[in-house]
Structures are given as C-alpha cells and as structure tokens.
Amino acid sequence: MRLLARVPATAANLGPGFDCFGMALDLCNEVTVDPEGEPGVSWEGEGADELPTDGSDLVSRAVRSVAAEAGAELEPFHLHGVNRIPLERGLGSSAAAAVAGIALGRRLLAGPSDGSSASDLAHAAARFDGHPDNVAPAAFGGLTVVTDGVVHRFDVADAIAPVVLIPSDRLSTRRAREALADEVPRADAVFNVAHGALVVHALVTGDLELLRVALHDRLHQQVRLAMVPEVRAAFDELGRSLPVCVSGAGPSLLAFTAPGDSVPELTDGWRVLRVPVRPTGVEILEV
C-alpha cells in the first residue's frame, strides 16, 4: 500500500506576527512512500536537482525520527517527492517536509488507525523543524497563531485573495535570522502587538483597507528587505496600492487583493502566483 502526503506551503510572520502567525497556502508538495518499491529517494519539481537522494533529506529524516521515538523499525521504502514549494523563499518548504515526514511516519507505524490530531502533529513537527509558526498552518490549514505551544486556528475571509511574489534571489532562514537584533525597543514591541491584533481581525473579516495598516512591522521586515534591495523596491511599489508583507524570512512577498483584482507589474525575474488560502492542513491518502 502506497501512502501520499499532500502538505501546503505556508507564509509565516504576516508582518507584525513575528514567530507566531502563519497561513496555509494552496500550493502543495506531494510525497509518496511505497513500502513495496525499490528502496531509495527521488524528486521532481522545485529543487529536484539539488535535494539529496541518499535518505538525508528532511522528509526521510522526519519519517525515521518517528520510528526512533517509538523505538521501532520501519521496513525499507521508496520515497518520491513532487515539490511545488520553492526552496529558501520564505514559503515553508522545510516545515512542509517535516510535517509530511512526521505524518507519513506515524501512518506507516500505526496504519489507518493512527489517531494523531493536528495538534499532536504540529508539536512533533515543531520539535523536529524548530519553526512552529510554519508547521502550525501546515498541520491545521487556515490562519494560525501559536502561543506557549498552543495553536489557535482561524478561517480567513473569502474576500481575501493572496498573491505570492517569488524573486529569483534566495535567502536562507538562518542568514535572515542572524541579521535581527537580540533586543528591541519597548515602543516597537508595543507597535507590533497592536498591529498583530489588527492583522487577525482584518484577515477574518476580509477588511483589506485595515490590512494595509495592520501589516506594518518594526521587528524584522526592514532588516530583511535591506538584504535584498530588488525585493525592497518591489515591496515599496506594491505597498502603494496593496497590503503586502514579507513571507516568512523572505525574500518572497505576500500581497493581498480582492478576488479578481490585479497586481502591479514587477521587473523580470519574478514569479507571480495567485494562491488561495488553504483551509486544511496535511492530508494522507492511500494510493
């Protein structure tokens, strides 16, 4: 019996919600595990020519971590990934790998009776990946806020139509985090708390005008945008007419429109994807 995991891309932070806000996007990686196939790993799509095929990839490691935690052994299998989430672009590719691997590992061990909840899965994937703001929406779908290890999920209004803008540049999460200050002024922290509350309200109610104000941030976006001047120029241009934020650690941008609205044209080298909010997280199918 082959198992297929379908897991969404995620946009973390959403402006002022640094390290705690996340949103699932309907741009999904698919990972198939075949216990009867020739043992090995293969890839297609994003990063297919650079991801390891020796079992050291994040998905395979996450699958094995489940067995190790349970003190069990898994039979050899073939793992094949179809990647649609770009690597190192701030769209949660590593979190998707962790969530897919944990979910597949649990299903391989427990079979159809696996009773893991989205909360259990998010906690396990966060321990493995270290980014709860990304793994939460990958597990739950929708808009998520993580606080003290607890995930709170919200539905995003149908009036919200996200647009992902992906540059050719990459920016690793490690490098983007190292650039941030260890301490921030109290006024900046208060600013982000207030604007974070408005982000949740605006996304749930579909208030795009409020969202333009709410997405302002003082903790991370300007530092990260300074590392990629072309992206900063696009951010400033888009911000004149649309709500926009850095997606995760960047350098991708996430803009918000009403359904059917257009976005300003950018210079060559950008991919523009209209990607709805995905209301559900990872799913495991028998194929």
C-alpha positions as CSV (number, residue, x, y, z in Angstrom):
1,M,0.0,0.0,0.0
2,R,1.4,3.4,-1.0
3,L,0.8,6.5,1.0
4,L,0.7,10.0,-0.3
5,A,1.1,13.1,1.9
6,R,-0.1,16.4,0.5
7,V,1.1,19.4,2.5
8,P,0.7,23.1,1.9
9,A,3.1,26.0,1.6
10,T,3.0,28.4,4.5
11,A,3.6,32.1,5.0
12,A,4.8,32.9,8.5
13,N,5.0,36.2,10.4
14,L,2.4,38.1,8.3
15,G,4.0,41.4,9.1
16,P,3.9,42.0,12.9
17,G,3.2,38.4,13.9
18,F,6.9,37.5,14.2
19,D,7.4,33.9,15.0
20,C,3.8,33.2,15.9
21,F,1.5,34.0,12.9
22,G,1.2,31.7,9.9
23,M,-1.1,31.0,7.0
24,A,-1.5,27.9,4.8
25,L,-1.5,28.4,1.0
26,D,-2.9,26.1,-1.6
27,L,0.4,25.4,-3.1
28,C,1.2,21.8,-2.1
29,N,4.1,19.4,-2.1
30,E,3.2,15.7,-2.5
31,V,5.3,12.9,-1.1
32,T,4.6,9.3,-1.9
33,V,6.0,6.4,0.2
34,D,5.9,3.0,-1.4
35,P,7.0,0.1,1.0
36,E,7.0,-2.3,-1.9
37,G,9.1,-0.1,-4.2
38,E,12.9,-0.3,-4.6
39,P,14.4,1.5,-1.6
40,G,15.6,5.0,-2.4
41,V,14.6,8.6,-2.8
42,S,13.7,10.5,-5.9
43,W,12.4,14.1,-6.6
44,E,10.7,16.2,-9.3
45,G,9.8,19.8,-9.4
46,E,11.4,22.5,-7.2
47,G,14.9,21.7,-6.1
48,A,14.8,18.3,-7.8
49,D,18.4,18.6,-9.0
50,E,19.8,19.7,-5.6
51,L,17.9,17.7,-2.9
52,P,19.8,14.6,-1.6
53,T,18.7,11.2,-2.7
54,D,20.7,9.2,0.0
55,G,18.0,9.5,2.7
56,S,19.5,12.5,4.3
57,D,16.7,14.8,3.1
58,L,14.3,16.4,5.6
59,V,11.3,14.2,4.7
60,S,13.2,10.9,5.1
61,R,14.8,12.1,8.4
62,A,11.4,13.1,9.8
63,V,10.0,9.7,8.9
64,R,12.9,8.0,10.7
65,S,12.5,10.3,13.7
66,V,9.0,8.9,14.3
67,A,10.3,5.3,14.3
68,A,13.2,6.2,16.5
69,E,11.0,8.0,19.0
70,A,8.7,4.9,19.2
71,G,11.7,2.5,19.5
72,A,10.5,0.8,16.3
73,E,12.0,0.0,12.9
74,L,10.4,0.7,9.5
75,E,10.7,-1.6,6.5
76,P,12.7,0.0,3.6
77,F,10.6,2.0,1.2
78,H,10.9,4.2,-1.8
79,L,10.1,7.9,-1.3
80,H,9.2,10.2,-4.2
81,G,8.6,13.9,-3.8
82,V,6.8,16.2,-6.2
83,N,7.8,19.7,-5.0
84,R,5.8,22.8,-5.8
85,I,7.1,24.9,-2.9
86,P,10.3,26.8,-3.9
87,L,13.3,26.3,-1.6
88,E,14.7,29.1,0.6
89,R,12.0,31.6,-0.5
90,G,10.1,32.1,2.8
91,L,7.3,29.7,1.9
92,G,7.8,27.0,4.5
93,S,9.5,24.3,2.4
94,S,11.3,22.8,5.4
95,A,8.2,22.9,7.5
96,A,6.3,21.1,4.8
97,A,9.0,18.4,4.7
98,A,8.8,18.0,8.4
99,V,5.0,17.8,8.6
100,A,4.8,15.4,5.6
101,G,7.6,13.1,7.1
102,I,6.1,13.0,10.6
103,A,2.6,12.3,9.3
104,L,3.8,9.6,6.9
105,G,6.0,8.0,9.6
106,R,3.1,7.8,12.1
107,R,0.8,6.3,9.4
108,L,3.4,3.7,8.4
109,L,3.8,2.6,12.1
110,A,0.2,2.8,13.2
111,G,-1.7,2.1,9.9
112,P,-5.2,3.5,9.2
113,S,-5.8,3.6,13.0
114,D,-3.3,6.3,13.5
115,G,-5.1,8.8,15.8
116,S,-2.7,11.7,15.6
117,S,-4.5,15.0,15.9
118,A,-3.4,18.2,14.1
119,S,-2.1,19.4,17.4
120,D,-0.1,16.3,18.1
121,L,1.4,16.5,14.6
122,A,2.2,20.2,14.9
123,H,4.0,19.7,18.2
124,A,6.1,16.8,16.8
125,A,7.0,18.6,13.6
126,A,7.9,21.8,15.6
127,R,10.3,19.8,17.7
128,F,11.9,18.4,14.6
129,D,11.9,21.5,12.4
130,G,12.1,24.3,15.0
131,H,9.6,26.6,13.3
132,P,6.2,26.3,14.9
133,D,4.9,29.4,13.1
134,N,5.2,27.4,9.8
135,V,4.4,23.9,10.9
136,A,1.1,25.0,12.6
137,P,-0.6,26.1,9.4
138,A,0.9,23.2,7.5
139,A,-0.8,20.9,10.0
140,F,-4.1,22.9,10.6
141,G,-4.6,24.9,7.5
142,G,-6.1,28.4,7.6
143,L,-4.6,31.2,9.7
144,T,-2.8,30.1,12.9
145,V,-1.4,31.9,15.9
146,V,1.0,29.9,18.1
147,T,1.3,30.9,21.7
148,D,3.0,28.9,24.5
149,G,3.0,25.9,22.3
150,V,-0.8,26.1,21.7
151,V,-2.2,26.6,18.2
152,H,-5.2,28.8,17.6
153,R,-6.8,28.4,14.2
154,F,-9.0,31.0,12.3
155,D,-10.8,30.9,9.0
156,V,-9.7,33.6,6.5
157,A,-12.5,35.5,4.8
158,D,-13.3,34.6,1.2
159,A,-12.8,38.3,0.3
160,I,-9.0,37.8,0.8
161,A,-7.1,36.7,-2.3
162,P,-3.4,36.2,-1.6
163,V,-0.8,36.7,-4.3
164,V,2.7,35.2,-3.8
165,L,5.5,37.1,-5.5
166,I,8.7,35.0,-5.7
167,P,12.0,36.5,-6.8
168,S,14.9,34.7,-8.3
169,D,17.0,35.5,-5.2
170,R,17.2,33.2,-2.3
171,L,17.6,33.9,1.4
172,S,18.2,31.2,4.0
173,T,16.2,31.3,7.2
174,R,19.5,31.1,9.2
175,R,21.0,34.1,7.5
176,A,17.8,36.1,7.7
177,R,17.5,35.4,11.5
178,E,21.1,36.2,12.2
179,A,20.6,39.7,10.9
180,L,18.0,40.5,13.5
181,A,18.7,42.3,16.8
182,D,18.6,40.4,20.0
183,E,16.7,43.2,21.8
184,V,14.1,45.6,20.5
185,P,12.8,48.9,21.9
186,R,9.6,48.7,24.0
187,A,7.8,51.1,21.7
188,D,8.5,48.7,18.8
189,A,7.2,45.7,20.7
190,V,4.0,47.6,21.6
191,F,3.6,48.6,18.0
192,N,3.8,45.0,16.8
193,V,1.4,43.8,19.5
194,A,-1.3,46.3,18.4
195,H,-0.8,45.7,14.7
196,G,-0.8,41.9,15.2
197,A,-4.2,42.1,16.7
198,L,-5.4,44.1,13.7
199,V,-4.0,41.5,11.3
200,V,-6.1,38.7,12.7
201,H,-9.2,40.9,12.7
202,A,-8.6,42.1,9.1
203,L,-8.0,38.6,7.7
204,V,-11.0,37.1,9.5
205,T,-13.4,39.9,8.4
206,G,-11.9,40.5,4.9
207,D,-11.1,44.2,5.6
208,L,-8.3,44.9,3.0
209,E,-8.0,48.6,3.9
210,L,-7.4,47.7,7.6
211,L,-5.0,45.0,6.5
212,R,-2.8,47.6,4.7
213,V,-2.3,49.3,8.0
214,A,-2.1,46.2,10.1
215,L,0.8,44.5,8.2
216,H,3.3,47.2,9.3
217,D,6.1,45.8,11.4
218,R,9.1,47.1,13.3
219,L,10.9,43.9,14.3
220,H,12.1,42.1,11.2
221,Q,10.8,43.2,7.8
222,Q,13.0,46.2,7.2
223,V,16.2,44.4,8.2
224,R,15.5,41.5,5.9
225,L,14.4,43.7,3.0
226,A,17.7,45.6,3.3
227,M,19.5,42.3,2.5
228,V,17.7,42.1,-0.9
229,P,17.4,45.6,-2.5
230,E,15.4,44.4,-5.5
231,V,12.8,42.9,-3.2
232,R,12.7,46.0,-1.1
233,A,12.0,48.1,-4.3
234,A,9.1,45.7,-5.2
235,F,7.8,45.8,-1.6
236,D,7.7,49.6,-1.7
237,E,6.0,49.6,-5.1
238,L,3.3,47.1,-4.1
239,G,2.7,48.8,-0.8
240,R,1.5,51.9,-2.5
241,S,-1.7,50.1,-3.5
242,L,-1.9,46.8,-1.7
243,P,-1.5,45.2,1.7
244,V,1.9,43.4,1.5
245,C,4.3,41.7,3.8
246,V,7.5,39.6,3.6
247,S,6.6,35.9,3.5
248,G,8.4,34.2,6.4
249,A,12.1,35.0,6.3
250,G,11.8,36.2,2.7
251,P,12.7,37.0,0.1
252,S,9.2,36.2,-1.3
253,L,6.5,38.7,-0.8
254,L,2.8,38.1,0.0
255,A,0.3,40.6,-1.2
256,F,-3.5,40.6,-0.6
257,T,-6.1,41.6,-3.1
258,A,-9.8,41.2,-3.6
259,P,-10.7,38.2,-5.9
260,G,-10.0,39.2,-9.5
261,D,-8.0,42.3,-8.7
262,S,-4.7,42.8,-10.5
263,V,-1.3,43.5,-9.0
264,P,1.3,46.0,-10.3
265,E,3.8,44.5,-12.8
266,L,7.2,43.8,-11.5
267,T,10.6,43.6,-13.3
268,D,11.7,40.4,-15.0
269,G,12.8,37.5,-12.7
270,W,9.7,37.4,-10.6
271,R,7.1,34.7,-10.4
272,V,3.6,35.8,-9.5
273,L,1.2,33.1,-8.2
274,R,-2.4,33.6,-7.2
275,V,-2.7,31.1,-4.4
276,P,-5.8,30.8,-2.3
277,V,-5.7,30.2,1.5
278,R,-5.8,26.5,2.1
279,P,-8.4,25.8,4.8
280,T,-7.0,22.3,5.6
281,G,-3.5,21.1,6.5
282,V,-1.6,18.0,5.6
283,E,-3.6,15.1,4.3
284,I,-2.6,11.4,4.0
285,L,-4.1,9.3,1.2
286,E,-3.8,5.7,0.2
287,V,-2.9,5.4,-3.4
